[in-house]
């Protein structure tokens, strides 16, 4: 009897162990190195992280009306629901994130499609943008950009600018502005300084400042914005002692692309300011 009881206990333990191991093996796990974003420290029940990407500085085109490109620390998290029968409904997903952001003082912005929810909140003095996408049946994707100015570590040299102007007659410069505005961001002031340095070295040089945008949004609004941005650059140069008579400015909007507007990289290249030798 003693041996039979021991054998029964042994079999019971083995069966329990195997059952637990099977459950554990069937329980989906988040991919290694992933985590929920601190802005949303939890997620919809039953979902696991199947894709996770974090970048120190990047941009994302948020699907607002009109679309807005925001730059900063970017995190992309894709959540997958293993059991479709447990799907909460796409509206429930969107409403949960909307209510969560509103609970901390944020807001929902008008979006282009029903399966996008665009959210914005200010945390610790900085804007944080988020977009929830339920484009896929069993997945939803969360895009988050913590907006901040890029740390400028590469300096444009006035001699290099001069060489490009002498050889090509123009040079495109990656001058950054506040979204939808003609306000030059602080990170681009070094480029303005180098243009001023060049003009002081070559007092007979005259230049044109030309503004360009990507094809996102309304063409008329893009032309107006590019005109204002070109003028802002010319004004910033003149403010450092360069005669306004040596400068002119013009905006072309989306009329003169230099890259494919269908890609994010192409749109980034098309958003530019060009300095043209007169």
C-alpha positions as CSV (number, residue, x, y, z in Angstrom):
1,X,0.0,0.0,0.0
2,X,2.8,2.3,0.9
3,X,4.5,1.8,-2.5
4,X,1.2,2.1,-4.4
5,X,0.5,5.5,-2.7
6,X,4.0,6.7,-3.5
7,X,3.6,5.6,-7.1
8,X,0.2,7.4,-7.3
9,X,1.7,10.6,-5.9
10,X,4.6,10.4,-8.4
11,X,2.3,10.0,-11.3
12,X,0.1,12.8,-10.1
13,X,3.1,15.1,-9.9
14,X,4.3,14.2,-13.4
15,X,0.8,14.8,-14.9
16,X,0.6,18.2,-13.1
17,X,4.0,19.2,-14.2
18,X,3.3,18.3,-17.9
19,X,-0.1,20.1,-17.8
20,X,1.6,23.2,-16.4
21,X,4.4,23.0,-19.0
22,X,1.8,22.6,-21.8
23,X,-0.1,25.7,-20.6
24,X,3.1,27.7,-20.3
25,X,4.2,26.6,-23.8
26,X,0.9,27.7,-25.2
27,X,0.9,31.1,-23.5
28,X,2.2,33.7,-26.0
29,X,5.0,35.9,-24.8
30,X,6.1,39.4,-25.7
31,X,9.2,39.5,-28.0
32,X,12.5,39.9,-26.2
33,X,13.4,43.5,-25.2
34,X,9.9,44.9,-25.6
35,X,7.7,46.7,-23.2
36,X,4.7,48.9,-23.0
37,X,5.4,52.6,-23.4
38,X,5.4,54.6,-20.1
39,X,2.6,56.8,-21.5
40,X,0.4,53.7,-21.7
41,X,1.8,51.3,-19.1
42,X,-0.8,48.6,-19.8
43,X,-2.6,47.3,-22.9
44,X,-5.8,45.7,-24.0
45,X,-6.3,42.3,-22.4
46,X,-5.2,39.2,-24.3
47,X,-2.6,41.0,-26.5
48,X,1.1,40.4,-26.8
49,X,3.9,42.5,-28.3
50,X,5.0,40.9,-31.6
51,X,7.0,43.9,-33.0
52,X,8.9,46.6,-31.1
53,X,11.1,49.4,-32.4
54,X,12.6,52.3,-30.5
55,X,14.6,55.0,-32.1
56,X,16.5,57.8,-30.5
57,X,15.5,60.4,-33.1
58,X,13.1,59.9,-36.0
59,X,9.9,61.3,-37.5
60,X,6.4,60.0,-38.1
61,X,3.6,61.2,-40.3
62,X,0.5,61.4,-38.1
63,X,-2.7,60.9,-40.0
64,X,-4.4,64.1,-38.9
65,X,-6.3,66.5,-41.1
66,X,-4.0,67.7,-42.7
67,X,-1.2,65.2,-42.0
68,X,1.5,66.4,-39.6
69,X,5.1,65.2,-39.4
70,X,6.4,65.1,-35.9
71,X,10.1,64.5,-35.0
72,X,11.6,63.2,-31.8
73,X,12.1,59.9,-29.9
74,X,9.9,57.4,-31.7
75,X,8.5,54.1,-30.4
76,X,6.5,51.6,-32.4
77,X,4.7,48.7,-30.7
78,X,2.6,46.1,-32.5
79,X,0.2,44.1,-30.4
80,X,-1.3,40.8,-31.5
81,X,-4.4,39.0,-30.2
82,X,-3.9,35.2,-30.2
83,X,-7.6,34.3,-29.7
84,X,-9.8,36.1,-32.2
85,X,-12.9,35.2,-30.2
86,X,-11.6,37.5,-27.4
87,X,-11.5,40.5,-29.7
88,X,-12.8,43.6,-27.8
89,X,-13.8,45.4,-30.9
90,X,-11.8,48.2,-32.7
91,X,-14.0,50.9,-31.3
92,X,-13.2,49.7,-27.7
93,X,-9.5,49.9,-28.5
94,X,-9.7,53.4,-29.8
95,X,-11.9,54.6,-27.0
96,X,-9.7,53.1,-24.3
97,X,-6.6,55.0,-25.5
98,X,-8.6,58.2,-26.1
99,X,-10.0,58.1,-22.6
100,X,-6.6,57.3,-21.1
101,X,-5.0,60.3,-22.8
102,X,-7.8,62.6,-21.8
103,X,-7.5,61.5,-18.2
104,X,-4.0,63.0,-18.0
105,X,-5.0,66.3,-19.8
106,X,-4.4,65.2,-23.4
107,X,-6.7,65.4,-26.5
108,X,-7.8,63.5,-29.5
109,X,-7.1,65.2,-32.9
110,X,-9.2,64.8,-36.1
111,X,-7.9,61.8,-38.1
112,X,-8.1,60.9,-41.8
113,X,-9.5,57.4,-41.3
114,X,-11.8,55.6,-38.8
115,X,-9.1,53.1,-38.0
116,X,-6.7,55.8,-36.8
117,X,-6.8,57.6,-33.5
118,X,-4.3,60.5,-33.1
119,X,-3.6,61.7,-29.6
120,X,-1.5,64.5,-28.1
121,X,-0.5,65.4,-24.6
122,X,2.0,67.6,-22.9
123,X,4.2,65.8,-20.3
124,X,7.0,67.4,-18.3
125,X,6.9,70.4,-20.7
126,X,7.2,68.3,-23.9
127,X,4.6,67.3,-26.4
128,X,4.0,63.6,-26.8
129,X,2.1,62.4,-29.9
130,X,0.5,58.9,-30.3
131,X,-1.4,57.1,-33.0
132,X,-3.5,54.0,-32.6
133,X,-4.0,52.0,-35.8
134,X,-6.5,49.0,-36.0
135,X,-5.9,48.4,-39.7
136,X,-5.2,44.7,-39.1
137,X,-7.9,42.4,-37.8
138,X,-6.0,40.8,-34.9
139,X,-3.4,43.4,-34.4
140,X,-3.3,47.0,-33.3
141,X,-0.2,49.3,-33.7
142,X,0.8,52.1,-31.4
143,X,3.1,54.8,-32.7
144,X,4.5,57.3,-30.2
145,X,6.8,60.3,-30.7
146,X,8.1,62.3,-27.8
147,X,8.7,65.6,-29.5
148,X,12.1,67.2,-29.0
149,X,14.6,69.2,-31.1
150,X,17.3,67.2,-32.7
151,X,20.8,67.6,-31.2
152,X,22.8,69.2,-34.0
153,X,26.3,67.6,-34.1
154,X,27.2,68.2,-37.8
155,X,28.1,71.7,-38.6
156,X,27.7,73.1,-42.1
157,X,30.9,74.8,-43.1
158,X,30.6,78.1,-45.0
159,X,33.5,77.0,-47.3
160,X,31.5,73.9,-48.3
161,X,28.4,76.0,-48.9
162,X,30.5,78.4,-51.1
163,X,32.0,75.5,-53.0
164,X,28.5,74.0,-53.8
165,X,27.2,77.4,-54.9
166,X,30.1,78.0,-57.2
167,X,29.9,74.5,-58.7
168,X,26.1,73.8,-58.8
169,X,24.7,77.3,-58.4
170,X,22.5,76.1,-55.5
171,X,22.6,74.0,-52.3
172,X,19.7,72.4,-50.4
173,X,19.8,72.8,-46.7
174,X,18.0,70.8,-44.0
175,X,16.6,73.8,-42.0
176,X,13.9,72.7,-39.6
177,X,10.8,74.6,-38.7
178,X,8.0,74.2,-36.1
179,X,5.2,72.0,-37.6
180,X,3.0,74.0,-39.9
181,X,4.8,77.3,-39.0
182,X,7.6,79.5,-40.3
183,X,9.4,79.4,-37.0
184,X,13.0,78.3,-37.4
185,X,14.0,75.7,-34.8
186,X,17.0,76.4,-32.6
187,X,18.9,73.4,-34.0
188,X,19.1,75.0,-37.4
189,X,20.6,78.3,-36.2
190,X,24.1,77.0,-36.9
191,X,23.2,76.7,-40.6
192,X,22.0,80.3,-40.6
193,X,25.2,81.4,-39.0
194,X,27.3,79.7,-41.7
195,X,25.4,81.4,-44.4
196,X,25.9,84.7,-42.7
197,X,29.6,84.0,-42.4
198,X,29.8,83.2,-46.1
199,X,28.1,86.4,-47.1
200,X,30.4,88.5,-44.9
201,X,33.5,86.8,-46.5
202,X,32.1,87.5,-50.0
203,X,30.5,91.0,-49.9
204,X,29.6,90.9,-53.6
205,X,27.6,87.6,-53.4
206,X,23.8,87.8,-53.7
207,X,21.6,84.8,-52.9
208,X,18.0,83.7,-53.2
209,X,16.3,81.7,-50.5
210,X,13.7,79.2,-51.9
211,X,11.3,77.2,-49.8
212,X,9.9,73.8,-50.7
213,X,7.5,71.3,-49.1
214,X,6.5,67.7,-49.7
215,X,3.1,66.8,-51.4
216,X,1.3,66.2,-48.1
217,X,-1.7,68.5,-47.6
218,X,-3.3,71.3,-49.7
219,X,-1.0,72.7,-52.5
220,X,-2.1,76.3,-51.9
221,X,-1.4,76.1,-48.2
222,X,1.9,74.4,-48.9
223,X,3.0,77.2,-51.2
224,X,2.0,79.8,-48.6
225,X,3.9,78.0,-45.9
226,X,7.0,77.6,-48.1
227,X,6.9,81.3,-49.0
228,X,6.7,82.2,-45.3
229,X,9.6,79.9,-44.4
230,X,11.9,81.2,-47.2
231,X,11.2,84.7,-45.9
232,X,11.9,83.7,-42.3
233,X,15.3,82.4,-43.4
234,X,16.1,85.6,-45.4
235,X,15.0,87.7,-42.4
236,X,17.2,85.7,-40.0
237,X,20.2,86.3,-42.3
238,X,19.5,90.0,-42.6
239,X,19.1,90.3,-38.8
240,X,22.8,89.4,-38.5
241,X,23.9,92.5,-40.5
242,X,23.5,91.3,-44.1
243,X,21.9,93.9,-46.4
244,X,18.4,92.9,-47.4
245,X,19.3,94.0,-50.9
246,X,21.6,91.0,-51.2
247,X,18.7,88.6,-50.5
248,X,15.4,87.6,-52.0
249,X,13.0,84.8,-51.1
250,X,10.4,82.8,-52.8
251,X,8.3,79.7,-52.0
252,X,7.4,76.9,-54.4
253,X,5.4,74.6,-52.2
254,X,5.3,71.1,-53.6
255,X,6.0,72.2,-57.2
256,X,9.6,71.1,-57.4
257,X,10.2,67.7,-55.7
258,X,13.6,66.2,-55.7
259,X,12.6,62.8,-54.3
260,X,9.6,60.4,-54.3
261,X,6.7,61.8,-52.3
262,X,5.3,58.3,-51.9
263,X,7.9,57.4,-49.3
264,X,8.7,58.9,-45.9
265,X,12.4,59.4,-46.8
266,X,11.4,61.1,-50.1
267,X,9.0,63.5,-48.4
268,X,11.8,64.4,-45.9
269,X,14.1,65.3,-48.7
270,X,11.4,67.4,-50.4
271,X,10.9,69.5,-47.3
272,X,13.9,71.8,-47.7
273,X,15.3,75.3,-48.1
274,X,17.6,76.0,-51.0
275,X,20.2,78.7,-51.2
276,X,20.6,79.9,-54.9
277,X,23.4,81.9,-56.2
278,X,22.2,85.1,-58.0
